[in-house]
């Protein structure tokens, strides 16, 4: 498995080369019992996907468990590679409602 990170202004993109075929990777992303092993429902703002393109991509809404409790969207994309494996692209982006500046005040 190879990993590459591409930081952008408003999102983080990670890419992983996997030896598994796209169908097997899709099962791990789309079947709740399998997804629970690496992306627990407790980390999700809602258990149901925001969007799904069967066999290609699925998006979930996440919520931080600590203040300021920002919400974000993670999109998992699967791209077949020439050798029969898969490229898994993980795109993590702050939700539009959460991406403004955060002001924190401390008590004196």
Rosetta blueprint (number, residue, H / E / L):
1 X L
2 X E
3 X E
4 X E
5 X E
6 X E
7 X E
8 X L
9 X L
10 X L
11 X E
12 X E
13 X E
14 X E
15 X E
16 X E
17 X E
18 X E
19 X L
20 X L
21 X L
22 X H
23 X H
24 X H
25 X H
26 X H
27 X H
28 X H
29 X H
30 X H
31 X L
32 X H
33 X H
34 X H
35 X H
36 X L
37 X L
38 X L
39 X L
40 X L
41 X H
42 X H
43 X H
44 X E
45 X L
46 X L
47 X L
48 X L
49 X L
50 X L
51 X E
52 X E
53 X E
54 X L
55 X L
56 X L
57 X E
58 X E
59 X E
60 X E
61 X E
62 X E
63 X E
64 X L
65 X L
66 X L
67 X L
68 X L
69 X L
70 X L
71 X E
72 X E
73 X E
74 X E
75 X E
76 X E
77 X E
78 X E
79 X E
80 X E
81 X L
82 X L
83 X L
84 X L
85 X L
86 X E
87 X E
88 X E
89 X E
90 X E
91 X E
92 X E
93 X E
94 X E
95 X L
96 X L
97 X L
98 X L
99 X L
100 X L
101 X L
102 X L
103 X L
104 X L
105 X L
106 X L
107 X L
108 X L
